[in-house]
Amino acid sequence: MKTTTKSISVIVLSLVITISCYSQTDTIIYLGANNKPSDKEHAHTFLELTKMSENQYNLSEFQKRDDNWKPNYTNKINVINDSTLRMTMYRNGEQQSVMYRKASKKEDGFYHFKDFYKDGTLNEEGKSVNLFPLFREGQIKRYYDNGELAQLAFFKKNQMVSNQNWNKDGSKYLDNIFYNAEVRPEFPGGDEELSKVISQKMVYPEEARQNGIYGRVYVQFVITEDGNMDGVRVIRGVAPVLDEAAIQIIKSINTKWKPGYIDGKKVRVAYGVPINFVLN
């Protein structure tokens, strides 16, 4: 049986009972902007927790796009013991990553957790109401796979209040960026028009063409409170020559955006686009 929760108090109680005691009952958790507990009608995301066997669970995330729920990822969770989980993430049926979570419940009532990459490098650490899914509280630190600090954030009831951010090389990035706004930033004409503009500005580097270098570069940037684009960077690259070309394509777009909002307030929102370099 699936349980739909409709308030903060009910959601938190459901999570504590279901997760901590490993109940037989499957759980659906609806989340709105900035991971605020929500009802189904106003949710942007929902998490579905399914018990597969005594020590195995599936935790799947779905996101609302164009008024339809689309699968984002599934974490297959193996409970190794009371303090250790193995989490294997799949997207579109393909394995993306393997993480290990070490956690213990402290006197303050929270799980103090650390998530590690498969090679033992720390990925994230902080406090949570639950062992899984995480319901973050207080200071949370996130790290790149090279060990550099990526983000220092503060949460209240699973909602991000503020954050400081760094690039993978240790240099400072923009602060107070949000990833799940109530109203997303909008390019004039929408995503379809943005794709057209990117295509129009596409320049394939001759060096890459001559050396047969191709692939998809994922670029992140931030839409500021006044609708400007800032902080353009590559989050998943192919080769330096294509990575730099992708950055220049995005930087050449000077169009003003409609900014994003959370709780009626303009906020900085991260936005990502793939730039596909195809050899003809």
N, C-alpha and C positions, 0 to 999 in steps of 0.2 A: 504494500500500500504506500502511496506517495503522499507526503504531507506538505501543503502549501502554507507558508507562514506569512503573516501580514503586519507585523509590527516589530519594533526593535526588541521589546522584551520577549515576545514569543520566539523570535528567531534565535536570540542568544540562549534562551532556555532550551530550545530544541537542539541547538548545536551541542550544548554541554551534555545533555542526556544522550543524544544519539552518538556523538563522537567518543566521548570519554568512556561510555559504557559499551560501545560497539553494539548498539541495538540492531535488531533484525530489520527495523523499519527504514526504508529508503527515505531520503530527504531532498527537498527542493528548496533552494534559498534564492530569493529574488533580490537584486541589488540595483539601485539607481545610480545617479551621478555621483562620482567620487566614492563608489562602493557603499553608499548609504543604503541600509536595509529598506526594502520597498515592497509594494504589492505587485502583482503580475502586470496590471494595467500600466503602471508608471515605470516599470523596470527597464533598464538598458541591458542587463546581464542576468542570467540565472545559472546557478551551480546545481548539478544533480549528483547526489552521492548515492551509489548503489553498492550494497554488500554482495560480493560475488561468492565468497566462502568465509570460513572462520577468520582468516587473517588476510583476506584480500578484498580490496574495495576499488571501485572506479569512481573518480571524481571528474565530471565533464563540465566544461564551460560552454555556454551558448550566448551569443550576442545578437541583439536586435538590429537588423539592417533592412532598411526599406520596409519596415513594419513586418518583417519575417524573422523568425528565430533561426540563426545559422550556427552550426557547430564551430567552435574555435579550437579547442584541444581536449584531450582526455588524459588524465594522470592515472596510471595503474599503480595502486598503492599496495605494497606488501608490508604488513606489520611484522617486523623481525622480532622485536620484543617490546616491552612496555615503554622503552625510551628511544627506539630506533625504527625509522621507516625507510623503505626504498621506494622511490617515486620515479616511474618511467613515463615520460611525456610523449604522446603521439599526436600528430596533426595530419589530417588527410590520410590516415592509415600508415604514416611513416614515423618511425621513432626519431624524436628530436633530441632528447637528452635523458640522462639518468642522474638523479640527485638522491642524497641521503640526508635524512633529518634526524638530528639528535635533540631530544627535548626532555625536560623534567619539570614537574609542577612544583613551584616554590611556595613559601609561606605567604607571599602576596596574592596568591590565588591564580596566578598566570603561569602558563607554560613558557619557560625560557628556552628558546629554540635556536639551533644553528643548522643551516642547510649547507651541504657541501657538494661540490662537483664530484664527478666520479673519481678524479685523480686526487681528491682530498683537499682541494682549494676551497676556502670559505666563499659561499655565495651570498648568504643573507643571515642576519642574526637579530634577535630582539625578543619581544614578548607577544603572546597571543592568548586569547580566551580558550582556544581549542588547539588540539594537536593537528587536526586537519578537518576541513579547510582552515587555513589561518584566518583569524579574526584579530587583526593587529591592534596593539595599544602601546602608546609611548614611543620611545626612540627605536627606530629601525635602521640598520646599516645594510647596504647592499654593495657587492663587490664585483669587479670584472674578473674574468677567468685568469688574468695575469696577477691577481692579488691587489690591484689598485682599488681604492675606495671609489665607488660609482655614485652613491647617494647616501646622505644622512637625512632621514625624514622623521617627522613626528606625526603620530596618529592618535585620534580620539574616536573610540567606538568604530574602528576599522576605516575611518575617513582620514585621508591625508590632510593635515593642517598646514604644514610648511615643509620645505625641503631645500637642501643644498646639493649641487651636482658637480661632478668632475668628468673630464674626458678620460679615455683609457690610458693616455700618456701622463696623467696626473695633473694636467692643466685644468684651470677652473672653467666650468660651463655655467649656463644660466641657472638661476635659482627660482624656486616656487613655481615649478612647472606641473601641470595636471594632465592626466592621461585619459580621464573618463569624465568629460564635462556634461552637464545637463543639456546645454546647447552647444553643439560642436561648431568650431570655426567653419566658415563657408566661403569658398572661392566664388567670385561672381560668375554665375552660370553653372555652378556645381562641379562635381568631380569630373563629369564628362568634358566640360570646358577646360578644366585644368589639364586633363590628359591631352587635349588638342594643343594647348599652348606648349606643353612639354615636347610634343612631337614636332611642332614648328621650330622650336629652339634647339632640337637635337643636332649635335655636331659630333660625328664619329672621329675620334683622334686618328690621324694618319699612322702614327706609331703603332697603335693597337691594331689597325687594319692590316698593316704590313706584317705584323707578327701573329696574326690570327687570334687575337685576344678578344673574347666576347663574354657576355654574361649579364646577369641582373644585379644592379647595385641598389641597395636599399638606403634611402636618404631620409634623415629625420631633420625637422626644423620646428621652430616654435612660432606660433601666431600670438603676438603680444596683445595686451589689453586694447591698444589703439588700432589693431588690425594689420600691423606690419609683420614681416617675416624676419626672424632672427635666428641665430644659432644653428646654421646649416652644417650638418655633419653626416658622415657615412656611419651607419650602424652595422652594415654587413656588406663588405666590399668584394671586388673581384681581383683587381690589380690596380696599383697606384695610378696608372695612366687613365683608366676608366673611372676610378673613384673621383679623381680630380675633375674629370669632364662632367660627371654627374653633379658635383657640387656647383660647378660654374653654370650649368643649365638651370638649376633651381635659383641660384643667386641672380640670374638675369631676369627673373620674373618679378617685376616691381609692382604688380597689382595689389591694391588694398583689399584685405579680406574683411568679412564680418567676424568680429571676435567671438570667443567662446564665453559661456556663462556657467557659473555654479551658484545656486541659491540667489539668483538675480544679480550677481556681481560679475563684472568682467574679470577674467583670469587668463593667465598664460597657459596655452594648451599645446602639447606636443602633437605633431602631425607627421605621418610617414608616407612616402611614396616609393614605388619601385621604378627604376630607370633601366629599361631593357636595351642593351646594345646587341644588335643582331647583324652578323656578317651576311651580306648578300652575295 
